[in-house]
Amino acid sequence: MNEFYEFDERSYHRKGGFWRYTAVALIFLLLGAVAMYYISPYIQDSNSNITGKNIGQEDKTTIEKDVEEDESNNLPSLGAKGDLFITSDNPVVEISEKVGPAIVGITNRSVIKQRSPFFGQIEEELEGYGSGIIISEEGYIVTNNHVIEDADEIVVILKGGKEVQATLIGQDSVTDVAVIKIEEPDLTVAKIGDSDKVRQGELAIAIGNPLGHTLAGTVTVGVVSAVNRQITYGNNQFTMIQTDAAINPGNSGGALVNSKGEVIGMNTLKSKAEGLGFAIPSNVFMPIVEELIQKGKIERPGIGVLIAQVTDEMVETYGYPKGVAIVQIANDSAADKAGLLPNDIILGVEDKKVETVDELKDEINKYQVGDIVKFTVWRDGKEFVVPIKLQQLEG
């Protein structure tokens, strides 16, 4: 299917005698003492916290623990908070004004060294263009991996044309998601929506830099043509939102926005046929963003093999069992170290039977890199179980 798609380059007085006043005063003094005993922990003094409650030892322990947990979680606040208050009959104008500044241009600069028969080694400077979405006040920006891939220098172009150097935080070619970061104050942050709530036919606004920065901040309007589209590009499969809002090269990494001004997708692919654009749903790319910020990469467990599904024809012709056949094994991979061989057929992972490539991947993905997992394998008519230590797959 690759030939059909391409990347888009939050007081009173009372009368009475002395003793009456004395008795009344004693009663009030007694009541006051009792009241002070019970409410004194709640009276704010100059050293108490802003809630006015004195902090006991137990409370201090709890607060210190919360602070430690916050410090251990390096993930910044992602996505603008609160309602954008998109209220007009034509929300596209407000969305353009309020969300547009959160969509940036990205320039990928790289140098290619080549050898010339006449001039020796020469260098050729290349520039690529794309878009990105500002997702935090700290300057984190999400974009497509193919926008920044192989870059020697990444430059972000803000609303108004200011250029800022960016640092690569993490990238993942399998999902085509990358995170970069800039140091810049007073950034407009995009609000991230819930893509699981997106419905076919609802308004869709695409914002990005088609055909380079001369057309920066271009807004196009359409509808959500379909949800949960399974698109295969290269060796990877993507779950996409389909839209007819115009998407062109340079829109990659830009935002697909709903009528509330929420980013519901990141524009990634366009069909060579007109009116077919595709965006990675926000609920798909945001967990990847979080892991990239925390770890700099996506932990993706595997065993280092090229696999293929055993077909019904292979079962009938060769007597193979239903399962997943190993076509090739990477040198020094987890499978290689475990003694697996090409033509071995994987029948199960732990206590789960697997018959398809997707089932095998789903089972492996339940575990972590470094886990030792038991695989049931068929070879030459015999079954055996082999423990394999899962490795990190590059991507």
C-alpha positions in Angstrom: 0.0 0.0 0.0 3.0 2.3 0.2 2.5 3.6 -3.3 -0.7 5.2 -2.2 0.6 7.2 0.8 3.3 9.7 1.5 4.5 11.6 4.6 3.5 15.3 4.8 6.8 16.9 4.5 -4.9 24.3 31.2 -21.6 43.2 70.1 -24.4 43.5 72.5 -25.0 44.8 76.2 -27.1 43.0 78.9 -28.4 44.5 82.3 -27.7 42.7 85.7 -25.9 42.8 89.0 -22.2 42.1 89.8 -22.6 38.4 90.6 -24.7 37.8 87.5 -21.9 39.3 85.4 -19.3 37.3 87.3 -21.2 34.0 86.8 -21.8 34.7 83.2 -18.1 35.7 82.7 -17.0 32.4 84.4 -19.3 30.4 82.2 -18.0 32.1 79.0 -14.4 31.6 80.2 -15.0 27.9 80.7 -16.7 27.5 77.3 -13.9 29.5 75.7 -11.3 27.2 77.2 -13.1 24.1 75.9 -13.5 25.6 72.5 -9.8 26.7 72.2 -8.8 23.1 73.2 -10.7 21.6 70.2 -10.2 24.3 67.6 -6.7 25.5 68.3 -5.1 23.0 65.7 -7.1 24.8 63.0 -6.2 28.4 63.9 -3.7 29.8 61.5 -0.5 31.4 62.8 2.4 33.0 61.0 4.2 29.7 60.6 1.3 27.5 59.4 0.6 26.5 55.8 -1.7 28.5 53.5 -4.7 26.4 54.4 -4.5 27.6 58.0 -4.0 24.1 59.4 -1.0 23.4 61.7 0.9 20.5 60.3 1.4 17.6 62.6 4.2 15.1 62.3 2.0 12.6 60.4 0.9 15.4 57.9 4.6 16.4 57.4 5.5 12.8 56.6 2.7 12.6 54.0 3.7 15.9 52.4 7.4 15.0 52.3 6.5 11.7 50.7 4.3 13.5 48.1 7.2 15.9 47.3 9.6 12.9 46.9 7.1 11.2 44.5 6.8 14.4 42.5 10.5 14.8 42.2 10.9 11.2 41.1 8.4 11.9 38.3 10.2 14.0 35.8 7.2 14.3 33.5 6.1 18.0 33.0 2.5 19.1 32.8 1.5 18.4 29.2 -1.3 20.2 27.3 -3.0 23.4 28.1 -5.5 23.3 31.0 -9.1 24.6 31.1 -11.6 25.4 28.4 -10.6 27.5 25.4 -14.0 29.1 25.3 -14.6 28.6 21.6 -18.1 30.2 21.4 -18.7 31.8 18.0 -20.9 30.5 15.3 -17.8 30.0 13.1 -15.2 28.5 15.6 -12.5 28.3 12.9 -11.6 32.0 13.4 -11.2 31.7 17.1 -9.4 28.4 16.8 -7.0 29.9 14.3 -6.3 32.8 16.7 -6.0 30.8 19.9 -4.5 27.5 18.8 -2.5 28.7 15.8 0.4 30.1 17.9 0.9 26.7 19.5 1.7 25.2 16.0 5.2 25.8 15.0 7.4 25.3 11.9 10.4 23.0 12.1 13.5 23.1 9.9 15.6 20.0 9.7 19.2 20.9 8.6 21.7 18.2 7.7 25.0 17.8 5.9 25.7 15.0 3.5 29.3 14.2 2.7 30.0 12.9 -0.8 33.2 12.1 -2.7 33.7 13.8 -6.1 36.1 12.4 -8.7 37.2 16.0 -9.4 37.0 17.8 -6.0 37.5 15.0 -3.5 35.1 15.0 -0.6 32.4 17.6 -0.8 29.6 18.6 1.6 26.0 19.2 0.6 23.7 21.1 2.9 20.0 20.0 2.9 16.9 21.5 4.6 13.6 19.8 5.3 10.5 21.4 6.6 7.6 20.3 8.8 5.4 21.3 11.7 5.1 20.7 15.4 2.8 21.2 18.4 3.8 22.9 21.6 2.5 20.7 24.4 4.1 22.3 27.6 5.1 25.6 29.0 8.6 24.1 29.4 9.0 24.1 25.7 8.3 20.5 24.7 7.1 20.0 21.2 5.7 16.9 19.5 6.3 16.2 15.9 6.7 13.3 13.4 9.9 11.4 13.6 10.3 11.7 9.8 10.4 15.5 10.2 13.5 15.6 12.3 15.1 12.2 11.3 18.9 12.4 10.6 19.0 16.1 11.5 22.3 17.8 12.4 20.4 20.9 13.4 16.8 21.4 14.4 15.3 24.9 14.3 11.8 25.9 15.4 10.0 28.8 13.8 7.5 30.4 16.2 4.4 32.5 15.3 5.8 35.7 14.0 8.9 34.2 12.5 11.3 34.0 15.4 13.8 31.1 15.0 14.9 29.1 18.1 17.3 26.2 18.3 15.8 23.0 19.5 17.1 19.9 21.3 16.1 16.4 20.4 14.6 14.7 23.4 13.6 11.3 21.9 12.3 9.7 18.7 10.6 6.5 17.6 10.5 5.5 14.0 8.0 2.7 14.6 5.3 5.1 15.6 6.7 8.1 13.7 6.6 10.2 16.9 9.4 12.5 18.1 9.8 15.1 20.9 12.0 18.2 20.8 12.5 21.0 23.2 13.1 24.7 23.1 14.0 27.3 25.7 11.6 30.1 25.2 9.2 32.0 27.6 5.5 32.7 27.3 4.7 29.9 24.9 1.1 29.2 23.8 0.4 25.6 24.7 -2.1 23.4 22.8 -4.9 21.7 24.6 -4.9 18.0 24.0 -8.3 16.4 23.4 -9.6 12.8 23.8 -9.3 11.2 20.4 -11.4 8.2 21.6 -14.4 10.6 21.5 -13.9 11.7 17.9 -16.9 10.9 15.7 -17.1 10.5 12.0 -18.5 13.6 10.4 -17.4 16.1 13.0 -15.5 19.3 12.2 -11.8 18.9 11.6 -9.3 21.8 11.3 -5.7 21.2 10.1 -3.0 23.7 11.1 0.5 23.5 9.8 3.1 24.7 7.4 2.4 23.2 4.0 5.1 23.5 1.4 7.5 25.2 3.8 7.5 28.2 6.1 6.4 30.8 3.5 2.9 29.4 4.1 3.3 29.1 7.9 0.1 28.7 10.0 -2.1 27.6 7.1 -5.6 26.6 8.3 -7.7 24.1 6.3 -11.1 22.9 7.2 -13.0 19.6 6.6 -14.5 16.8 8.5 -13.4 13.6 10.2 -13.9 11.2 7.3 -13.3 8.1 9.4 -11.7 6.9 12.6 -9.5 3.9 13.5 -8.2 3.5 9.9 -5.5 0.9 9.7 -2.8 2.2 7.4 0.4 0.3 6.4 3.4 2.5 5.5 6.8 0.9 5.0 7.1 -1.9 7.5 4.8 -0.3 10.1 1.1 -0.2 10.6 -0.6 2.9 11.9 -4.1 3.6 13.5 -5.2 6.9 12.0 -7.9 9.5 11.9 -8.9 10.1 8.3 -9.8 13.6 7.3 -10.6 15.5 4.1 -9.1 18.8 5.5 -6.3 19.5 3.0 -2.9 18.2 4.2 0.2 18.7 2.1 4.0 18.2 2.5 5.1 20.3 5.4 2.0 19.7 7.4 3.6 16.7 9.0 3.7 17.1 12.8 1.0 19.8 12.7 -2.4 19.6 14.5 -5.7 18.2 13.6 -8.2 20.2 15.8 -11.8 19.7 16.8 -14.5 22.4 17.1 -13.5 23.0 20.8 -10.0 23.9 19.8 -8.6 20.6 21.1 -5.8 18.8 19.3 -7.2 15.4 18.5 -4.5 14.2 16.1 -1.1 14.9 14.6 -1.1 15.2 10.8 1.2 12.5 9.3 0.2 11.0 6.0 -1.6 12.1 2.9 -2.8 10.0 0.1 -1.8 10.6 -3.5 -5.5 10.8 -4.1 -7.1 14.1 -3.3 -9.1 14.6 -0.1 -7.5 11.8 1.9 -5.3 12.9 4.8 -4.4 10.9 8.0 -3.5 11.9 11.5 -2.1 10.0 14.5 -4.8 10.2 17.2 -3.9 12.1 20.3 -4.5 9.1 22.6 -2.0 7.2 20.5 0.9 9.7 20.4 0.6 11.2 23.9 1.7 8.0 25.8 4.6 7.8 23.4 5.4 11.4 24.1 5.4 10.8 27.9 7.8 7.8 27.6 10.1 9.7 25.3 10.3 12.6 27.7 11.0 10.2 30.6 13.3 7.7 29.0 14.4 9.2 25.7 13.3 6.1 23.8 10.4 3.6 23.7 11.0 0.4 25.5 9.9 -2.2 23.0 10.6 -5.9 24.0 11.4 -8.5 21.4 13.7 -11.4 20.6 15.4 -10.2 17.4 13.8 -12.3 14.7 12.1 -11.8 11.3 8.8 -13.7 11.4 6.0 -14.8 9.1 2.6 -16.4 9.8 2.2 -20.1 9.0 -0.5 -20.2 6.3 -3.2 -22.9 5.9 -1.4 -23.9 2.7 1.8 -24.4 4.6 0.0 -26.5 7.1 -1.5 -28.7 4.4 1.6 -28.9 2.2 4.4 -29.3 4.8 2.5 -30.5 7.9 3.5 -27.5 9.9 1.5 -26.6 13.0 -0.4 -23.3 13.1 2.0 -20.6 14.6 4.5 -18.0 13.7 7.6 -19.1 11.7 11.1 -17.7 12.2 12.4 -16.5 8.9 15.6 -14.9 10.0 17.5 -14.4 13.3 19.7 -11.4 14.0 23.3 -12.2 15.1 23.8 -12.0 18.9 20.1 -11.4 19.4 18.0 -12.9 22.3 16.7 -15.6 20.0 20.2 -16.4 18.8 21.5 -16.7 22.3 18.6 -18.9 23.2 19.5 -21.3 20.4 16.5 -20.7 18.1 17.0 -21.4 14.4 15.4 -20.3 11.1 12.3 -22.3 10.3 11.5 -22.9 14.0 7.8 -22.2 14.6 6.7 -20.3 17.7 3.5 -21.9 19.1 3.0 -20.0 22.4 4.3 -17.5 24.9 4.1 -18.6 28.5 0.6 -20.2 28.7 -0.9 -18.3 25.7 -1.2 -20.0 22.3 -0.2 -17.8 19.3 -1.2 -18.4 15.7 -0.6 -15.0 14.1 2.1 -12.4 14.0 -0.1 -9.9 15.8 -0.9 -12.4 18.6 2.8 -13.0 19.1 3.6 -9.3 19.2 0.7 -8.7 21.6 1.9 -11.4 24.0 5.5 -10.2 24.0 4.4 -6.6 24.6 2.8 -7.7 27.9 6.3 -8.0 29.3 9.3 -5.7 29.9 12.7 -5.6 28.4 14.9 -7.9 30.5 12.1 -10.3 31.4 12.7 -14.0 30.9 9.8 -15.4 29.1 9.0 -19.1 28.1 8.4 -19.7 24.4 6.9 -22.9 23.1 8.7 -23.8 19.9 8.2 -26.5 17.2 11.1 -27.9 15.3 11.2 -31.0 13.0 8.1 -32.5 14.5 9.0 -31.9 18.1 7.8 -29.3 20.6 10.0 -27.8 23.4 10.0 -24.8 25.7 12.8 -22.4 25.8 13.3 -19.4 28.1 14.3 -16.2 26.3 15.5 -12.9 27.9 13.6 -10.2 26.0 15.8 -7.5 24.5 15.2 -3.9 23.5 14.3 -3.6 19.8 15.6 -0.6 18.0 13.1 1.7 16.4 
